[in-house]
């Protein structure tokens, strides 16, 4: 792949596409399979046809940078308490009507990409800021595939871990390359019906399930799942029951699941916020079906946000939103009964706390 020599342009060639005829090419990155004429962009907006090939327009350009607690991704079983340098670009290959980051994910203005950063600059900034990991988030990193993979390689050279926050809507070949570059991922399982994905997200369920199966069975990537519960749309007991049974059967009982609260946004301003009781109910259904680590999110719920030993019920990692309290792990196991807790842990938790620190990369690279 040709690398940019000027980050102000942000344009690079890509390889996941093929020519259909003399006038059209097809992007093969994701199941949308956008068919493009010269000068036309795909639904994601950051990939388009230029000089007869599919190019990426957002290489080396970001919508902003922030140091977050890893729990904000959310990842509760991957170096708890550690600091993560988070960044995203613009655009998305789904069109979720409830998008919480719609100003970035659905942006059609390239000036949304306020900062320029090479993969090497990002890796250096993560080191200088004392971050354990770099997170590709805010919008879906799959659509800036080339930028994400190059950055992940630069990070690994400096001992920085890579975290993908993604909807998992991707074709098999680019999926293989992308997740080979990642160390951990939080993947949105937005619902458990194809009708929801089609009506609300402009996509389909099966490609997401295929990604979950691939990451679990074919990679060493640590994976957690998130479902944003939207009242009246994907929060029925029946749907949560089917979803959590599928997770236990296909991904195992130790795959952490996060049930998070919806707040009115973008094209769903008329839908009420998710009551905390709905999250607690979903968590209980998940645990009854065998999910060992079920969490509530976007609400103040220390019980639902903390990690408990599935064997003896001991409180192992106390969480108050993103702030950690009691720590009951010894060598990644329950200090009381010795049950091994699924995840990736240091001997002691990180001390970043709940701070969220916006940064200018030029000050730290």
C-alpha angles and dihedrals in degrees: 000000000000112000122218118254093194118045090200090073098044093193123136136162118254133205106210100089141075138204117257100184140326092296106031141058128187124222109225099189097100141010091268088077093195113209110215140191123207109296094012123124129212125244089270087060094212095080122060148143117279126162090353098305138084112260135183114235100191104059110141094003126111140188090222146305132249136171108229138174110262088238089070093067079053105250116142099169101046115086094318116220094020126134121248128195104223128197142155140178129217135287135035137219093225126061103214110181090212097051111155092199097042093137088067104025094049097034117136093183115090090202084075082080095079101166133051122212134164119219089255092052091051092050092047092049092051089054094046092048092052094244122160093205145012117230125209101209148120089076127023112286091205090079093055089046098149094049092047095049093047091048092049090054091050090049094050090054087061097041095256117142122228125228124190121202103193147147089229094231100148143117120257101254098051088039090060093052094042098051092043084067095049131082100190138009142190108206123195114233091188096185140331101245129078088219091065093048091048099044101034104027105026092236144079135264102227098068088055092050088049090054092050091051092047095050093046099044104028106036142048092230114132106235135195127176132225129197119185104211112219116193112249095004112067106352103090118128089236094056094044089048092053093044096050093044089053091050093051093046097045107026100026133249093279097063104113116233125200120201107196135188123255119222121193110273144157109334096001101061090129094062116092123239117268111264115233089239090065091056092048090049092051091048091052093049090050093050092047088054092053104267103147098196113039120161141187120220144187089034134082102258115136093180094052094041097050129087116243128189108258090209106048103007095242118157104248107168116020115204131187100187099301097340116101123218127165116027115201103168125114115185088341093306137103108277090216106047103008096240109161111241117217113242145059114290141171119218089259131024122257119259102222092113123189097319119134109196120188110209140189105230093213088066093057109027 
